Amino acid sequence: MAIITTKAIVLSALKYSDTSLIVRCFTAKEGLKSYIIKGVLKAKKGGIKAAYFQPLTQLTLVANHSTKTTLHTLKEVQILNPYKTIYKDIVKQSVVLFLSEVLTNSIQEEEENLPLYNYLETAFVWLDLHDKITNFHLLFLLNLTKYLGFYPDVTENNSASFNLLDGSFSESIHQKNIISGNQFYQFKKLLGINFDAIEKVSFSKNERQLVLQIIIQYFKLHLDGFRKPKSLQILETVFS
């Protein structure tokens, strides 16, 4: 048993019995960790609160990490970088629900990955502080692939198509997992930009949905066991 103090981002929280939660967090020091928080759903003053474990909340944890179990316990929890708008804005709430589901499906590593942690932390603070966020989830997912190891190889970016399986530009347009034409044109708009440039990228509702479907297919091809997010329909409704 080791006592660890670390920053963490909540990925999911599941009710366990009538009074407890099992919470999955991506921690800065030790990657993916799951915690059982007993009695947190009981009404009581002080201590650890259930409200701390909303999706993508940024926390500082003092935790007991055991080598004998995959379910660890928490001694102390504090909110780090409290969000001002995310939980008050229905559009941002829908984005956060969707992204937390994608991250739960995507992140499997139980070891430190500080570049990935820092990316998530910075991205969610940006989302909280900005209003024009209709394309945020698209760029977030595409740039996330840098930290998961399959960002598109953009060295041959004069080609006419993109091979989703290889993650590279291609001259062929008739093979499986190749995007070309309008699909390719829309997808390319996101390559090589950061969040501050996202307001200049223009998509219609249909183009936005098209690009999101391409990115989800890209994740499916590169991550074992990746599933189409259940919250996708909610997101499409919000942006329709």
C-alpha positions in Angstrom: 0.0 0.0 0.0 1.4 3.4 -1.0 -0.1 6.8 -0.3 0.0 8.9 -3.5 -0.8 12.6 -4.1 -1.7 13.2 -7.7 -3.7 15.3 -10.1 -6.5 13.3 -11.7 -9.3 13.7 -14.3 -12.6 11.8 -13.7 -13.6 9.6 -16.6 -16.6 7.8 -15.2 -18.5 7.2 -12.0 -20.8 4.2 -11.4 -23.2 3.7 -8.5 -22.2 0.7 -6.4 -24.8 -0.4 -3.8 -27.1 2.3 -2.5 -24.5 4.6 -1.0 -21.2 4.1 -2.9 -19.5 4.9 -6.2 -16.8 3.3 -8.3 -14.9 6.1 -10.0 -12.4 5.7 -12.9 -9.8 8.4 -13.1 -6.8 9.2 -15.3 -4.1 10.3 -12.9 -1.0 12.3 -13.7 1.3 10.0 -11.8 0.0 6.5 -12.4 -2.3 6.5 -15.4 -5.7 4.9 -15.2 -7.0 4.0 -11.7 -10.3 2.9 -10.2 -11.5 3.9 -6.7 -14.3 2.7 -4.5 -15.8 5.5 -2.5 -18.0 4.0 0.2 -20.9 5.9 1.7 -20.4 9.0 -0.6 -24.0 9.0 -1.6 -25.3 9.4 2.0 -26.3 12.9 3.0 -23.5 14.2 5.3 -21.6 17.3 5.9 -17.9 17.6 5.1 -15.6 15.0 3.6 -15.7 13.6 0.1 -18.8 14.6 -2.0 -20.4 12.8 -4.9 -20.4 16.1 -6.8 -16.6 15.9 -7.1 -17.0 13.0 -9.6 -18.8 14.6 -12.5 -17.3 13.6 -15.9 -14.0 15.3 -16.6 -13.7 17.1 -13.3 -10.1 17.9 -12.5 -9.1 16.8 -9.0 -6.2 16.6 -6.6 -6.3 13.2 -4.9 -4.6 11.7 -1.9 -5.1 8.0 -2.5 -4.2 4.6 -1.2 -2.8 2.6 -4.1 -2.6 -1.1 -3.4 -0.7 -3.7 -5.4 -3.2 -6.4 -4.4 -6.4 -4.9 -5.9 -7.5 -2.9 -8.9 -10.0 -0.9 -6.7 -8.2 1.7 -4.6 -9.4 4.1 -1.9 -9.2 7.8 -1.4 -8.2 9.7 1.7 -8.7 13.3 0.4 -10.2 15.0 -2.7 -10.0 18.6 -3.8 -11.3 20.2 -7.0 -8.5 21.6 -9.1 -9.3 24.0 -11.9 -13.0 24.4 -11.0 -15.1 24.8 -14.2 -17.2 28.0 -14.5 -19.4 27.0 -17.5 -19.1 23.3 -18.3 -21.8 22.0 -15.9 -24.2 25.0 -16.6 -24.2 24.8 -20.4 -26.3 22.0 -21.9 -24.1 21.9 -25.1 -20.9 21.7 -23.1 -22.4 19.1 -20.8 -23.2 17.0 -23.9 -19.7 17.4 -25.2 -18.2 16.4 -21.9 -20.5 13.3 -21.6 -19.4 12.2 -25.1 -15.7 12.8 -24.5 -15.6 11.1 -21.2 -17.2 8.0 -22.8 -14.6 8.1 -25.6 -11.7 8.5 -23.1 -13.1 5.6 -21.0 -13.0 3.5 -24.2 -9.6 4.7 -25.3 -7.3 5.0 -22.3 -6.1 1.7 -20.9 -2.6 2.4 -19.6 -2.0 2.1 -15.9 1.3 4.0 -15.9 2.3 7.7 -16.1 1.7 9.5 -19.4 2.2 13.1 -18.5 2.0 14.5 -22.1 -1.5 12.9 -22.4 -2.5 14.1 -18.9 -1.4 17.7 -19.7 -3.2 17.6 -23.0 -6.5 16.7 -21.3 -6.1 19.2 -18.6 -5.3 22.1 -21.0 -8.1 21.1 -23.4 -10.9 21.0 -20.8 -9.8 24.4 -19.3 -10.0 25.8 -22.9 -13.5 24.3 -23.4 -14.6 25.9 -20.1 -13.3 29.3 -21.1 -14.6 29.6 -24.7 -18.1 30.0 -26.2 -17.6 28.9 -29.8 -17.2 25.1 -29.3 -19.2 23.4 -32.0 -16.1 21.9 -33.5 -14.2 21.4 -30.3 -14.9 17.7 -29.9 -13.7 17.0 -33.5 -10.3 18.6 -33.0 -10.0 17.2 -29.4 -10.4 13.7 -30.7 -8.1 14.1 -33.7 -5.3 15.7 -31.6 -5.9 13.0 -28.9 -4.5 10.5 -31.4 -1.1 12.1 -31.0 -1.0 10.8 -27.4 -2.5 7.5 -28.2 0.0 6.8 -31.0 -1.8 7.1 -34.3 -2.0 10.7 -35.4 -2.1 11.0 -39.2 1.2 11.1 -41.0 1.0 14.4 -42.8 4.3 14.2 -44.7 2.6 13.4 -48.1 -0.3 15.8 -47.7 -0.6 16.6 -51.4 -2.2 13.2 -52.0 -5.9 12.8 -53.1 -7.0 10.5 -50.3 -6.3 9.2 -46.8 -5.9 5.6 -45.6 -7.6 5.4 -42.2 -6.0 2.0 -41.5 -2.4 3.1 -42.3 -3.0 6.6 -40.9 -1.3 8.1 -43.9 -2.1 10.0 -47.2 -2.6 7.8 -50.2 -2.9 8.0 -54.0 -5.4 5.2 -54.2 -9.1 6.0 -53.9 -10.7 2.6 -54.3 -9.3 0.5 -51.4 -11.1 -0.3 -48.2 -10.7 2.3 -45.4 -9.8 5.0 -47.8 -11.5 8.4 -47.7 -11.4 10.7 -50.7 -13.4 13.5 -52.3 -15.5 15.6 -49.9 -14.8 13.3 -47.0 -11.1 13.8 -47.4 -11.5 17.6 -47.9 -13.5 18.0 -44.7 -11.2 15.8 -42.6 -8.1 17.7 -43.8 -9.5 21.0 -42.4 -8.6 19.8 -38.8 -5.0 18.7 -39.5 -2.2 20.6 -37.9 -4.3 23.2 -36.0 -4.8 24.0 -32.3 -7.9 25.0 -30.4 -7.4 28.7 -30.9 -7.7 28.2 -34.6 -10.9 26.1 -34.4 -13.2 29.1 -34.8 -11.9 29.7 -38.3 -12.8 26.2 -39.4 -16.2 26.1 -41.0 -18.5 23.0 -41.1 -22.2 22.6 -41.9 -24.2 20.3 -39.6 -23.9 17.5 -42.1 -20.1 18.0 -42.6 -19.6 18.0 -38.9 -21.4 14.7 -38.5 -19.5 13.3 -41.5 -16.1 14.2 -40.0 -17.1 12.8 -36.6 -18.1 9.5 -38.2 -14.7 9.4 -39.9 -12.8 10.1 -36.7 -14.8 7.4 -34.8 -14.0 4.9 -37.6 -10.3 5.9 -37.3 -10.4 5.2 -33.5 -12.1 1.8 -34.2 -9.4 0.8 -36.6 -6.6 1.7 -34.2 -7.9 0.8 -30.8 -8.8 -2.8 -29.9 -12.2 -3.0 -28.4 -13.2 0.6 -29.1 -17.0 0.9 -29.3 -19.2 3.5 -30.9 -20.1 5.9 -28.0 -23.7 5.6 -26.8 -23.8 9.3 -26.2 -23.1 10.1 -29.9 -26.8 10.5 -30.7 -27.2 13.1 -27.9 -24.3 15.1 -29.3 -25.7 15.0 -32.8 -29.0 16.2 -31.5 -27.4 19.1 -29.6 -25.5 20.2 -32.7 -28.4 19.7 -35.2 
